[in-house]
């Protein structure tokens, strides 16, 4: 499967635990984006990364949330000390180009659904 | 700050008829617009796009119209088919931004 791969598809955590969501972009893509979808809401931009660099994290909460895209391996979205309000679907997308250099579009993974008990 | 708005959360049409999904935006810097389609438990998939230098783009049964002066775009699906039933997201991006802004989505139901 050459598409964007996200895992786990479903994750259940208790309040105060840590959640780690992983995303492997499409082959050849070096731009990764994380979006969050709360129930009954649209997709909200969180962070944009290239290999080993965070380019724009303006949509990410300042506390408890962090993201990385190491030289080797998948991109990881990490949520520390989860709270019930973190329950959402987290989508990763990848692109071969920066969004402002469009010849195409973002390719999305199937999402990771986080439930905080 | 919702820069992309889809004011209709749902739309129901009869098979064979036209579906019209609407989207409004507030940021005049947006210059590229896209529609994504999402089935339950799946990620959004790209459907069709339009650049701000155009006012219409057509791909088979799907046509997107852009009215820059009104900051409005619409997606027309004709004829609508039951398989088109999904949530449709409008998205917009600007050359000087790193993020793509999405609307809240419109759930389209096409009845046989």
Interface residues (C-beta under 8 A of the other chain):
Chain A: X4 X6 X33 X35 X40 X41 X42 X43 X44 X45 X48 X55 X56 X58 X59 X91 X93 X98 X99 X100 X101 X102 X104 X105 X106 X107 X108 X109 X110 X111
Chain B: X4 X6 X9 X32 X34 X36 X41 X42 X43 X44 X45 X46 X49 X51 X89 X91 X93 X94 X95 X96 X97 X98 X99 X100 X101 X102 X103 X104 X105
